[in-house]
Amino acid sequence: MDIFKNNNNIIFKEEIKKKELPNHIAIIMDGNGRWAKKRFLPRTAGHREGVKRVMDTVEECGNLGIKHLTLYAFSTENWSRPKDEIDYLMKLLVEFLRKKLNKIHNNNVRINILGDISILDKNIVEEIEYAIDLTKNNTKLELNIALNYGGRDEILRASKLLYEDIKNNRVSINDINEEEFKKYLYTGNQPDPDILIRTSGEKRLSNFLNYQIAYTEFFFIDENWPEFYPDKLHRVIYDFQNRNRRFGGI
């Protein structure tokens, strides 16, 4: 069944409430520029519209009872983009935090960053650190923002941290297994994503959560990120709930 051909959005939302919800949803928010180009607008207009879908998605995940949401905001490879676009994205991030942080906090959402933000401008780091500190005790939804993030880089970082702990006798190499290694990742003790969504029709992972997505269910969607309204999230969850996840079994 093509979940995007049925327009009865109410049915999907009511149906997903009857079954077990995913614990963790990860999203590659792709297609802001293409959305803008189709409308003869500058790419910046697409990024600004995309921020609106971020808030829509955060609020809907909280309303549904999803506990973890990871959004791919800026990758380690995105530094190759034009400087004016990068500057605009960083400006948009600061604007988002300043305008939406109180609403996020009041909705009991905890903000967490995946990636190395130490190389960002000081004012950006200060805004991020303030948001993290303000929301650190919130429990309804953990919002992971992948910022200057790369999946391979994350694995290398985790390996170095583990090596230091082994070298300093804080952990025995004989005690290391998959679950112990996962504690050294940015996602720490969070569950692996149940669902990975990528918008804009691209069908690749782009160095995102390489370790965590071993048994994640993938959803590649033709619509661009600014078109990803909550009804599309409902349809993805509905499809996920009707898949047979065997985890290597029969």
FIFI-984320 format. One record per atom (N, C-alpha, C, O): residue in three letters; z, y, x. Coordinates in steps of 0.02 Angstrom, whole numbers, padded with zeros to 5 digits, always signed. Each point is the difference from the previous one (the first is absolute). Example, Ala and Ser with C-alpha at 12.3 -4.5 7.8 and 13.67 -1.06 7.14 Angstrom:
BEGIN
ALA+00390-00284+00660 ALA+00000+00059-00045 ALA+00000+00060+00045 ALA+00033-00001+00052 SER-00069+00054-00070 SER+00003+00059+00042 SER+00037+00055-00039 SER+00008+00055+00025 
//
This chain:
BEGIN
MET+00000-00060+00042 MET+00000+00060-00042 MET+00000+00063+00044 MET+00038+00004+00048 ASP-00081+00045-00065 ASP+00000+00064+00033 ASP+00051+00044-00034 ASP-00010+00023-00056 ILE+00066-00010+00090 ILE+00055+00036-00031 ILE-00016+00073-00013 ILE+00037+00034-00036 PHE-00093-00009+00063 PHE-00017+00070-00011 PHE-00053+00009-00053 PHE-00025+00056-00009 LYS+00007-00109-00026 LYS-00048+00006-00055 LYS+00033+00005-00068 LYS-00030+00023-00048 ASN+00093-00045+00044 ASN+00037+00005-00064 ASN+00036+00068-00001 ASN+00039+00015+00044 ASN-00052+00025-00095 ASN+00027+00067-00003 ASN+00065+00005-00039 ASN+00026+00055-00011 ASN+00002-00111-00011 ASN+00061+00003-00039 ASN+00060+00004+00048 ASN+00032-00051+00015 ASN-00017+00111+00008 ASN+00052+00010+00050 ASN+00069-00019-00024 ASN+00041-00024+00039 ILE-00028+00034-00104 ILE+00067-00014-00027 ILE+00015-00075+00007 ILE+00057-00019+00016 ILE-00107-00023-00028 ILE+00011-00072+00005 ILE+00023-00019+00070 ILE+00047-00039+00007 PHE-00079+00066+00044 PHE+00018-00017+00068 PHE+00072+00020+00016 PHE+00038-00039+00029 LYS-00018+00099-00048 LYS+00067+00024+00015 LYS+00053-00042-00036 LYS+00051-00017+00030 GLU-00063+00000-00092 GLU+00048-00040-00037 GLU+00003-00072+00026 GLU+00053-00030+00001 GLU-00110+00004+00019 GLU-00003-00070+00024 GLU+00037-00007+00067 GLU+00035-00050+00010 ILE-00043+00098+00036 ILE+00031-00008+00065 ILE+00076+00002-00004 ILE+00035-00025+00045 LYS-00009+00056-00098 LYS+00073+00003-00008 LYS+00030-00068-00018 LYS+00060-00010+00006 LYS-00102-00036-00028 LYS+00024-00065-00022 LYS+00007-00051+00057 LYS+00029-00053-00009 LYS-00057+00070+00067 LYS+00001-00047+00056 LYS+00034+00032+00060 LYS+00016+00060+00001 GLU-00005-00101+00050 GLU+00033+00024+00061 GLU-00045+00051+00035 GLU-00059-00012+00011 LEU+00089+00068+00006 LEU-00038+00053+00034 LEU-00001-00011+00075 LEU+00045-00032+00028 PRO-00096+00058+00006 PRO+00000-00003+00073 PRO+00057+00041+00029 PRO+00020+00051-00029 ASN+00007-00072+00085 ASN+00054+00037+00033 ASN-00028+00057+00042 ASN+00032+00053+00007 HIS-00091-00063+00022 HIS-00026+00047+00049 HIS-00075+00008-00009 HIS-00037-00050+00000 ILE+00015+00111-00009 ILE-00071+00016-00005 ILE-00019+00046+00058 ILE+00034+00049+00013 ALA-00088-00066+00020 ALA-00026+00041+00055 ALA-00070+00026-00019 ALA-00039-00037-00030 ILE+00024+00099+00048 ILE-00063+00031-00020 ILE-00033+00036+00058 ILE+00032+00041+00033 ILE-00096-00057-00022 ILE-00042+00039+00045 ILE-00035+00052-00043 ILE-00046-00017-00037 MET+00066+00079+00042 MET-00024+00052-00045 MET-00066+00029+00028 MET+00000+00050+00035 ASP-00054-00082-00051 ASP-00064+00016+00030 ASP-00047+00034-00050 ASP+00002-00016-00060 GLY-00043+00062+00084 GLY-00053+00028-00042 GLY+00010+00072-00023 GLY-00036+00023-00043 ASN+00084+00012+00072 ASN+00010+00070-00020 ASN-00062+00042+00015 ASN-00022+00040-00041 GLY-00006-00050+00100 GLY-00059+00038+00020 GLY-00061-00017-00043 GLY-00038+00045-00019 ARG+00029-00109+00003 ARG-00056-00021-00042 ARG+00007+00027-00072 ARG-00049+00018-00031 TRP+00111-00017+00007 TRP+00012+00028-00066 TRP-00022+00074-00002 TRP-00032+00022-00047 ALA+00050+00015+00100 ALA-00018+00070+00003 ALA-00075+00010+00008 ALA-00030+00044-00032 LYS-00002-00085+00073 LYS-00072+00007+00012 LYS-00040-00011-00064 LYS-00049+00036-00012 LYS+00070-00085-00029 LYS-00034-00013-00063 LYS+00002+00060-00046 LYS-00042+00008-00044 ARG+00091+00035+00054 ARG+00009+00059-00044 ARG-00020+00064+00036 ARG+00013+00055-00025 PHE-00045-00061+00083 PHE-00024+00057+00039 PHE+00058+00047+00019 PHE-00006+00061-00001 LEU+00062-00093+00018 LEU+00060+00036+00020 LEU+00015-00014+00073 LEU-00024-00051+00026 PRO+00063+00093+00008 PRO+00020-00015+00069 PRO+00047-00060+00002 PRO+00033-00015-00050 ARG-00031-00019+00106 ARG+00043-00059+00008 ARG+00073+00017-00014 ARG+00038-00041-00025 THR-00018+00102+00041 THR+00069+00020-00012 THR+00019-00005-00074 THR+00057-00015-00016 ALA-00106+00028-00028 ALA+00014-00005-00071 ALA+00016-00072-00019 ALA+00042-00013-00043 GLY-00075-00034+00075 GLY+00014-00071-00012 GLY+00069-00019+00023 GLY+00035-00037-00034 HIS-00014+00063+00092 HIS+00067-00016+00025 HIS+00053+00029-00047 HIS+00052-00031-00012 ARG-00064+00091-00012 ARG+00049+00031-00045 ARG+00005-00038-00066 ARG+00055-00008-00027 GLU-00112-00015+00001 GLU+00001-00040-00061 GLU+00035-00067+00012 GLU+00035-00026-00043 GLY-00045-00001+00103 GLY+00032-00063+00018 GLY+00075+00004-00001 GLY+00034-00049-00017 VAL-00006+00106+00036 VAL+00072+00010+00000 VAL+00028-00008-00071 VAL+00055-00025-00010 LYS-00093+00047-00040 LYS+00022-00007-00069 LYS+00007-00074-00019 LYS+00046-00018-00036 ARG-00092-00024+00061 ARG+00004-00071-00015 ARG+00059-00032+00037 ARG+00028-00050-00023 VAL-00009+00078+00079 VAL+00060-00024+00035 VAL+00061+00007-00046 VAL+00037-00048-00009 MET-00028+00107-00019 MET+00057+00010-00045 MET-00005-00043-00062 MET+00050-00028-00022 ASP-00110+00022-00006 ASP-00009-00044-00058 ASP+00021-00071+00016 ASP+00035-00032-00040 THR-00055+00008+00098 THR+00013-00069+00019 THR+00074-00011+00015 THR+00029-00051-00021 VAL+00002+00098+00056 VAL+00072-00005+00015 VAL+00040-00002-00065 VAL+00044-00042-00008 GLU-00060+00087-00037 GLU+00037+00003-00063 GLU-00010-00063-00042 GLU+00048-00026-00029 GLU-00110+00001+00027 GLU-00012-00060-00041 GLU+00032-00062+00030 GLU+00026-00042-00037 CYS-00028+00036+00103 CYS+00034-00057+00032 CYS+00075+00002-00015 CYS+00031-00052-00013 GLY-00002+00112+00015 GLY+00070+00006-00016 GLY+00014-00018-00073 GLY+00049-00034-00015 ASN-00092+00057-00030 ASN+00008-00015-00071 ASN-00005-00075-00014 ASN+00036-00027-00043 LEU-00081-00006+00078 LEU-00010-00072-00012 LEU+00054-00043+00031 LEU+00012-00056-00022 GLY+00022+00081+00074 GLY+00050-00039+00034 GLY-00023-00031+00066 GLY+00033-00045+00027 ILE-00089+00069-00001 ILE-00022-00021+00066 ILE+00049+00027+00051 ILE+00020+00058-00004 LYS+00001-00099+00052 LYS+00053+00021+00047 LYS-00027+00030+00065 LYS+00035+00039+00033 HIS-00096-00058-00014 HIS-00028+00024+00064 HIS-00073+00020-00010 HIS-00039-00037-00029 LEU+00022+00096+00055 LEU-00069+00024-00003 LEU-00018+00028+00068 LEU+00035+00043+00026 THR-00089-00068+00004 THR-00022+00024+00065 THR-00069+00032-00006 THR-00047-00031-00025 LEU+00042+00094+00046 LEU-00062+00038-00004 LEU-00026+00017+00069 LEU+00037+00027+00042 TYR-00100-00044-00029 TYR-00031+00013+00065 TYR-00026+00072-00001 TYR-00053+00014-00027 ALA+00091+00032+00058 ALA-00016+00071-00003 ALA-00042+00023+00058 ALA-00046+00040-00010 PHE+00060-00064+00071 PHE-00036+00024+00059 PHE+00007-00053+00055 PHE+00055-00017+00020 SER-00111-00009+00003 SER+00001-00054+00049 SER-00005+00028+00071 SER-00015+00058+00010 THR+00029-00101+00038 THR-00007+00019+00071 THR-00073+00015+00016 THR-00014+00037+00048 GLU-00032-00065-00087 GLU-00072+00013+00011 GLU-00023+00065-00032 GLU-00054+00026+00017 ASN+00093+00000-00064 ASN-00021+00061-00035 ASN-00001+00062+00044 ASN-00026+00052-00020 TRP+00055-00057+00080 TRP-00001+00057+00045 TRP-00070+00016+00024 TRP-00012+00054+00029 SER-00035-00099-00040 SER-00070+00013+00020 SER-00036+00045-00050 SER-00057+00020+00012 ARG+00088-00004-00068 ARG-00030+00044-00050 ARG-00002+00072+00027 ARG+00035+00017+00048 PRO-00075+00026-00080 PRO-00003+00071+00022 PRO+00069+00032-00003 PRO+00040-00014-00045 LYS-00026+00057+00094 LYS+00067+00030+00005 LYS+00019+00040-00063 LYS+00057-00001-00020 ASP-00106+00036-00010 ASP+00017+00039-00058 ASP+00022-00043-00059 ASP+00042+00019-00040 GLU-00072-00080+00035 GLU+00020-00046-00053 GLU+00070-00028+00013 GLU+00041-00006-00045 ILE-00028-00011+00108 ILE+00067-00025+00019 ILE+00053+00053-00015 ILE+00052-00015-00028 ASP-00066+00077+00048 ASP+00047+00054-00011 ASP+00013+00009-00075 ASP+00057+00012-00021 TYR-00109-00019-00019 TYR+00009+00007-00073 TYR+00043-00057-00028 TYR+00042+00012-00043 LEU-00054-00073+00067 LEU+00039-00057-00024 LEU+00074+00009+00017 LEU+00043-00016-00041 MET-00029+00040+00101 MET+00070+00010+00019 MET+00032+00056-00041 MET+00058-00004-00019 LYS-00097+00056+00007 LYS+00024+00055-00043 LYS+00014-00025-00070 LYS+00049+00019-00031 LEU-00092-00063+00007 LEU+00008-00028-00067 LEU+00062-00044-00004 LEU+00035-00001-00051 LEU-00021-00035+00105 LEU+00061-00042+00002 LEU+00062+00043-00006 LEU+00046-00016-00038 VAL-00043+00070+00077 VAL+00058+00045-00003 VAL+00007+00031-00070 VAL+00055+00004-00027 GLU-00111+00016-00001 GLU+00000+00029-00068 GLU+00025-00051-00051 GLU+00039+00017-00045 PHE-00061-00079+00053 PHE+00021-00053-00045 PHE+00076-00010+00003 PHE+00033-00004-00052 LEU-00006+00002+00112 LEU+00072-00011+00008 LEU+00040+00059-00028 LEU+00051-00010-00033 ARG-00075+00070+00045 ARG+00037+00058-00024 ARG-00001+00006-00076 ARG+00050+00020-00030 LYS-00107-00036+00000 LYS-00006+00009-00072 LYS+00025-00060-00041 LYS+00024+00009-00056 LYS-00029-00069+00085 LYS+00014-00060-00040 LYS+00064-00036+00021 LYS+00022-00047-00034 LEU+00009+00068+00088 LEU+00058-00037+00026 LEU+00057-00003-00050 LEU+00030-00053-00010 ASN-00014+00109-00022 ASN+00056-00001-00048 ASN-00014-00048-00058 ASN+00045-00035-00022 LYS-00107+00035-00001 LYS-00018-00045-00055 LYS+00005-00073+00023 LYS+00025-00043-00036 ILE-00049+00029+00097 ILE+00005-00067+00028 ILE+00073-00021+00006 ILE+00019-00055-00018 HIS+00022+00100+00044 HIS+00071-00014+00010 HIS+00035-00012-00067 HIS+00040-00046-00007 ASN-00054+00088-00042 ASN+00031-00006-00066 ASN-00021-00064-00036 ASN+00036-00025-00043 ASN-00094-00002+00062 ASN-00022-00064-00027 ASN+00026-00060+00039 ASN-00022-00056-00011 ASN+00069+00069+00056 ASN+00035-00054+00037 ASN-00048-00039+00046 ASN+00006-00060+00007 VAL-00053+00097+00023 VAL-00049-00031+00046 VAL+00021+00015+00072 VAL+00017+00056+00018 ARG-00018-00108+00022 ARG+00016+00007+00071 ARG-00064+00004+00041 ARG-00045-00041-00009 ILE+00040+00091+00053 ILE-00059+00008+00042 ILE+00012-00031+00068 ILE+00052+00010+00032 ASN-00102-00048-00010 ASN+00002-00033+00065 ASN-00067+00011+00034 ASN-00052+00000-00034 ILE+00051+00008+00099 ILE-00062+00011+00037 ILE-00017-00061+00043 ILE+00043-00025+00036 LEU-00105+00002-00041 LEU-00026-00051+00044 LEU-00047+00034+00049 LEU-00049+00030-00020 GLY+00065-00034+00084 GLY-00043+00031+00049 GLY+00039+00046+00047 GLY+00059+00013-00010 ASP-00093+00011+00061 ASP+00030+00043+00051 ASP-00013+00073-00017 ASP-00055+00025+00010 ILE+00106+00009-00036 ILE-00008+00070-00019 ILE+00022+00047+00056 ILE-00004+00061-00008 SER+00025-00088+00064 SER+00026+00042+00054 SER-00054+00046+00029 SER+00016+00051+00030 ILE-00079-00070-00038 ILE-00054+00040+00029 ILE-00023+00056-00047 ILE-00041+00041+00020 LEU+00068-00038-00080 LEU-00019+00052-00047 LEU+00035+00065+00018 LEU+00048+00001+00037 ASP-00074+00054-00064 ASP+00031+00065+00012 ASP+00073+00000-00023 ASP+00018-00034-00048 LYS+00022+00074+00082 LYS+00072+00000-00012 LYS+00017+00016-00073 LYS+00045-00031-00028 ASN-00081+00079-00002 ASN+00016+00019-00069 ASN-00014-00057-00049 ASN+00034-00007-00050 ILE-00086-00032+00065 ILE-00017-00057-00043 ILE+00055-00053+00007 ILE+00022-00028-00051 VAL-00002+00013+00112 VAL+00052-00050+00012 VAL+00065+00021-00036 VAL+00034-00042-00029 GLU-00018+00105+00033 GLU+00062+00025-00033 GLU-00003-00010-00075 GLU+00050-00020-00031 GLU-00107+00033+00000 GLU-00008-00010-00072 GLU+00008-00074-00018 GLU+00033-00017-00049 ILE-00063-00026+00090 ILE+00004-00072-00013 ILE+00072-00025+00008 ILE+00025-00038-00042 GLU+00007+00059+00096 GLU+00068-00023+00013 GLU+00048+00024-00055 GLU+00047-00036-00018 TYR-00058+00096-00007 TYR+00042+00025-00055 TYR-00010-00043-00062 TYR+00048-00017-00034 ALA-00111+00000+00019 ALA-00014-00042-00059 ALA+00031-00069+00006 ALA+00027-00027-00048 ILE-00031-00001+00108 ILE+00030-00066+00012 ILE+00076+00002-00010 ILE+00029-00043-00032 ASP+00002+00095+00061 ASP+00073+00005-00003 ASP+00023+00013-00072 ASP+00049-00028-00023 LEU-00085+00072-00013 LEU+00019+00016-00069 LEU-00002-00061-00045 LEU+00043-00008-00043 THR-00092-00035+00053 THR-00012-00056-00047 THR+00027-00067+00026 THR-00011-00051-00032 LYS+00047+00051+00087 LYS+00018-00063+00033 LYS+00043-00046-00042 LYS-00001-00061+00011 ASN+00038+00087-00058 ASN+00043-00042-00041 ASN-00029-00018-00068 ASN+00033-00032-00041 ASN-00095+00051+00029 ASN-00032-00015-00064 ASN-00021-00073-00004 ASN-00015-00031+00051 THR+00014+00004-00111 THR-00006-00073-00007 THR-00052-00024-00050 THR-00013-00060-00004 LYS-00018+00105-00033 LYS-00046-00022-00053 LYS-00066-00025+00029 LYS-00025-00053-00020 LEU-00003+00090+00067 LEU-00064-00017+00031 LEU+00000+00023+00072 LEU+00020+00056+00015 GLU-00043-00100+00030 GLU-00009+00020+00070 GLU-00073+00018+00010 GLU-00044-00043-00006 LEU+00031+00106+00023 LEU-00067+00025+00012 LEU-00013+00002+00074 LEU+00027+00043+00035 ASN-00068-00088-00010 ASN-00020-00001+00070 ASN-00064+00041+00008 ASN-00051-00015-00032 ILE+00053+00066+00074 ILE-00059+00039+00015 ILE-00023-00018+00070 ILE+00035+00015+00049 ALA-00093-00047-00044 ALA-00027-00020+00065 ALA-00035+00060+00031 ALA-00053+00021-00024 LEU+00082+00007+00076 LEU-00022+00064+00028 LEU-00005-00007+00076 LEU+00048-00018+00034 ASN-00108+00032-00007 ASN-00015-00017+00070 ASN+00018-00073+00011 ASN+00036-00017+00047 TYR-00062-00025-00091 TYR+00017-00071-00001 TYR-00060-00042+00019 TYR-00057+00015-00020 GLY+00069-00068+00057 GLY-00050-00052+00014 GLY+00034-00067+00001 GLY+00054-00008+00029 GLY-00084-00042-00061 GLY+00031-00066-00005 GLY+00009-00033+00068 GLY+00052-00029+00013 ARG-00103+00033+00030 ARG+00006-00030+00066 ARG+00054+00036+00041 ARG+00039-00032+00035 ASP-00038+00098-00040 ASP+00050+00039+00035 ASP+00070-00020-00022 ASP+00046-00004+00040 GLU-00038-00009-00105 GLU+00065-00020-00027 GLU+00023-00066+00030 GLU+00059-00008+00017 ILE-00105-00039-00010 ILE+00017-00066+00029 ILE+00019+00007+00073 ILE+00048-00031+00023 LEU-00085+00073+00014 LEU+00017+00012+00070 LEU+00069+00033+00006 LEU+00040-00019+00043 ARG-00027+00067-00086 ARG+00065+00034+00001 ARG+00056-00049-00014 ARG+00051+00000+00034 ALA-00060-00042-00084 ALA+00051-00050-00018 ALA+00012-00048+00058 ALA+00057-00018+00013 SER-00111-00002+00020 SER+00007-00047+00057 SER+00039+00031+00057 SER+00041-00034+00032 LYS-00052+00098-00020 LYS+00037+00035+00054 LYS+00074+00006-00018 LYS+00043-00010+00042 LEU-00029+00027-00105 LEU+00069+00005-00022 LEU+00036-00067+00006 LEU+00058-00004+00021 LEU-00093-00049-00041 LEU+00028-00067+00005 LEU+00013-00019+00073 LEU+00052-00028+00016 TYR-00100+00044+00027 TYR+00008-00014+00072 TYR+00062+00034+00028 TYR+00038-00030+00038 GLU-00028+00093-00057 GLU+00059+00036+00024 GLU+00064-00033-00023 GLU+00048-00004+00039 ASP-00046-00019-00101 ASP+00060-00033-00025 ASP+00012-00067+00035 ASP+00058-00017+00013 ILE-00111-00019+00002 ILE+00008-00063+00036 ILE+00023+00013+00071 ILE+00046-00033+00025 LYS-00077+00081+00008 LYS+00018+00017+00069 LYS+00073+00022+00007 LYS+00032-00014+00050 ASN-00007+00049-00101 ASN+00068+00025+00001 ASN+00050-00045-00036 ASN+00056+00019-00016 ASN-00078-00082+00004 ASN+00043-00052-00028 ASN+00028+00018-00069 ASN+00054-00023-00019 ARG-00091+00065-00017 ARG+00022+00015-00069 ARG-00026-00052-00049 ARG+00025-00005-00056 VAL-00073-00034+00077 VAL-00027-00054-00041 VAL-00027-00054+00046 VAL-00024+00014+00054 SER+00029-00077-00077 SER-00025-00056+00039 SER-00072-00016-00021 SER-00016+00002-00060 ILE-00026-00016+00108 ILE-00070-00015-00015 ILE-00005-00063-00044 ILE-00048-00008-00038 ASN+00098-00035+00043 ASN-00001-00062-00041 ASN+00013+00014-00074 ASN-00013-00043-00042 ASP+00039+00102+00027 ASP+00015+00018-00070 ASP-00057+00037-00034 ASP+00003+00015-00059 ILE-00056-00002+00097 ILE-00055+00040-00029 ILE-00046-00045-00040 ILE-00027-00050+00024 ASN+00018+00070-00087 ASN-00049-00032-00044 ASN-00037+00056-00037 ASN+00009+00058+00015 GLU-00050-00076-00064 GLU-00039+00051-00035 GLU+00045+00051-00034 GLU-00014+00060+00003 GLU+00066-00083-00036 GLU+00043+00045-00037 GLU+00038+00047+00047 GLU+00010+00059-00016 GLU+00011-00085+00073 GLU+00035+00043+00048 GLU-00048+00051+00031 GLU+00019+00058+00010 PHE-00080-00079+00004 PHE-00049+00046+00029 PHE-00016+00057-00048 PHE-00008+00057+00021 LYS+00004-00073-00085 LYS-00016+00051-00051 LYS+00049+00058+00000 LYS-00017+00055-00020 LYS+00079-00068+00042 LYS+00051+00052+00000 LYS-00017+00056+00050 LYS+00026+00055-00005 TYR-00071-00070+00052 TYR-00019+00050+00050 TYR-00060+00042-00022 TYR-00020+00046+00035 LEU-00009-00063-00092 LEU-00056+00039-00027 LEU+00027+00062-00036 LEU+00059+00004-00016 TYR-00103+00043+00002 TYR+00020+00060-00036 TYR+00029-00017-00069 TYR+00044+00034-00025 THR-00070-00087-00005 THR+00022-00020-00067 THR+00067-00036+00001 THR+00029-00012-00053 GLY-00004-00004+00111 GLY+00067-00027+00007 GLY+00014-00059-00045 GLY-00033-00052+00004 ASN+00083+00059-00047 ASN+00020-00054-00045 ASN-00034+00003-00068 ASN+00021-00034-00046 GLN-00072+00074+00039 GLN-00036+00003-00063 GLN-00043-00062-00009 GLN-00022-00030+00049 PRO+00009+00011-00111 PRO-00045-00057-00011 PRO-00072+00018+00017 PRO-00019+00058-00003 ASP-00020-00108+00022 ASP-00071+00011+00012 ASP-00034+00022-00064 ASP+00023-00018-00055 PRO-00078+00056+00060 PRO-00035+00020-00061 PRO-00026-00060-00040 PRO-00027-00047+00028 ASP+00037+00050-00093 ASP-00031-00049-00044 ASP-00072+00018-00014 ASP-00043-00043-00009 ILE+00030+00108+00007 ILE-00066+00027-00018 ILE-00022+00051+00052 ILE+00039+00042+00021 LEU-00102-00047-00001 LEU-00032+00052+00040 LEU-00060+00027-00039 LEU-00044-00039-00018 ILE+00043+00103+00005 ILE-00054+00033-00035 ILE-00038+00044+00049 ILE+00031+00039+00037 ARG-00097-00044-00038 ARG-00041+00049+00037 ARG-00052+00029-00048 ARG-00038-00037-00032 THR+00038+00102+00027 THR-00047+00034-00044 THR-00065+00017+00038 THR-00004-00007+00061 SER-00045+00030-00098 SER-00065+00026+00025 SER-00052-00053+00016 SER-00054+00016+00025 GLY+00069-00079-00039 GLY-00049-00053+00008 GLY-00004-00031+00070 GLY-00036-00049+00009 GLU+00072+00077+00039 GLU+00001-00030+00067 GLU+00040-00064-00001 GLU+00050-00006-00036 LYS-00072-00043+00075 LYS+00033-00066+00000 LYS+00022-00019+00070 LYS-00023-00049+00029 ARG+00068+00089-00002 ARG+00030-00014+00065 ARG+00071+00026+00000 ARG+00020+00039-00044 LEU+00020-00060+00094 LEU+00071+00016+00001 LEU+00015+00061+00042 LEU+00053+00032-00008 SER-00098-00014+00054 SER+00008+00061+00040 SER+00068+00004+00036 SER+00033+00052+00000 ASN-00013-00108+00030 ASN+00059-00001+00043 ASN+00064+00018-00038 ASN+00043+00037+00024 PHE-00037-00064-00084 PHE+00056+00017-00045 PHE+00043-00061-00013 PHE-00024-00049-00028 LEU+00087+00053+00047 LEU+00050-00053-00014 LEU-00026-00069+00021 LEU+00007-00048-00037 ASN-00035+00044+00097 ASN-00032-00062+00023 ASN+00047-00060-00003 ASN-00021-00055-00018 TYR+00083+00064+00036 TYR+00048-00055+00001 TYR+00024-00018-00070 TYR+00009-00059-00016 GLN+00001+00110-00025 GLN+00034-00010-00064 GLN-00044-00030-00055 GLN+00027-00025-00049 ILE-00093+00027+00056 ILE-00043-00018-00056 ILE-00028-00071+00003 ILE-00052-00014-00029 ALA+00087-00030+00064 ALA-00026-00069+00008 ALA-00013-00034-00067 ALA-00049-00038-00005 TYR+00090+00050-00045 TYR-00009-00031-00066 TYR-00003+00051-00056 TYR+00017-00014-00057 THR-00040+00073+00074 THR-00007+00053-00050 THR-00064-00010-00040 THR-00050-00024+00026 GLU+00052+00042-00090 GLU-00059-00003-00043 GLU-00038+00066+00006 GLU+00028+00054-00008 PHE-00094-00059+00023 PHE-00041+00059+00012 PHE-00037+00022-00064 PHE-00023-00042-00039 PHE+00018+00108+00030 PHE-00038+00029-00055 PHE-00042+00057+00028 PHE+00026+00052+00019 PHE-00092-00063-00015 PHE-00046+00052+00024 PHE-00034+00031-00061 PHE-00034-00034-00038 ILE+00045+00099+00029 ILE-00020+00035-00061 ILE-00053+00051+00016 ILE+00005+00037+00049 ASP-00057-00034-00090 ASP-00056+00046+00013 ASP+00018+00073-00009 ASP-00026+00043+00036 GLU+00071-00027-00082 GLU+00018+00069-00011 GLU+00032+00031+00061 GLU+00035-00034+00038 ASN-00047+00099-00027 ASN+00033+00036+00055 ASN+00072+00015-00018 ASN+00020+00000-00058 TRP+00020+00013+00109 TRP+00072+00009-00010 TRP+00016+00054-00053 TRP+00045-00011-00040 PRO-00079+00069+00039 PRO+00018+00049-00052 PRO-00013-00024-00071 PRO+00021+00033-00048 GLU-00055-00090+00040 GLU-00013-00028-00066 GLU+00048-00057-00017 GLU-00007-00031-00053 PHE+00054+00017+00097 PHE+00046-00056-00010 PHE+00060+00022-00041 PHE+00053+00014+00027 TYR-00063-00013-00093 TYR+00053+00020-00046 TYR+00045-00060-00015 TYR-00018-00057+00014 PRO+00077+00068-00044 PRO+00046-00055-00014 PRO-00030-00058-00039 PRO+00022-00057+00010 ASP-00071+00070-00054 ASP-00028-00056-00038 ASP-00034-00050+00046 ASP-00002-00060-00015 LYS-00026+00083+00071 LYS-00031-00046+00048 LYS+00053-00040+00037 LYS-00010-00058+00017 LEU+00067+00090-00003 LEU+00056-00037+00030 LEU+00024-00055-00047 LEU+00014-00055+00023 HIS-00010+00069-00088 HIS+00021-00050-00049 HIS-00048-00060+00001 HIS+00022-00057-00003 ARG-00086+00071+00008 ARG-00049-00054-00001 ARG+00004-00044+00062 ARG-00008-00061-00003 VAL+00021+00093+00061 VAL+00009-00039+00061 VAL+00060-00046-00006 VAL-00004-00059+00018 ILE+00059+00086-00042 ILE+00061-00041-00007 ILE-00013-00057-00049 ILE+00023-00056+00011 TYR-00058+00070-00065 TYR-00016-00052-00049 TYR-00040-00056+00033 TYR+00015-00059-00010 ASP-00066+00077+00048 ASP-00040-00051+00035 ASP+00043-00039+00049 ASP-00004-00061+00004 PHE+00047+00096+00033 PHE+00045-00032+00048 PHE+00044-00052-00034 PHE+00010-00055+00025 GLN+00017+00074-00083 GLN+00045-00045-00036 GLN-00035-00063-00025 GLN+00032-00050-00015 ASN-00098+00053+00010 ASN-00038-00057-00025 ASN-00036-00038+00056 ASN-00041-00044-00014 ARG+00055+00061+00076 ARG-00026-00039+00056 ARG+00048-00057+00017 ARG+00060+00003-00015 ASN-00086-00055+00045 ASN+00039-00058+00022 ASN+00014+00005+00073 ASN-00044-00016+00041 ARG+00104+00038-00022 ARG+00017+00009+00070 ARG+00031-00064+00027 ARG+00056-00018-00020 ARG-00091-00017+00064 ARG+00022-00066+00023 ARG+00034+00002+00068 ARG+00035-00048+00019 PHE-00044+00102+00019 PHE+00032+00007+00066 PHE-00012-00061+00044 PHE+00046-00023+00034 GLY-00107-00002-00034 GLY-00017-00057+00042 GLY+00010-00068-00033 GLY-00021-00051+00027 GLY+00054+00051-00085 GLY+00011-00063-00036 GLY-00058-00017-00046 GLY-00055+00028+00006 ILE+00068-00073-00051 ILE-00053-00023-00047 ILE+00010+00033-00068 ILE-00039-00012-00046 
//
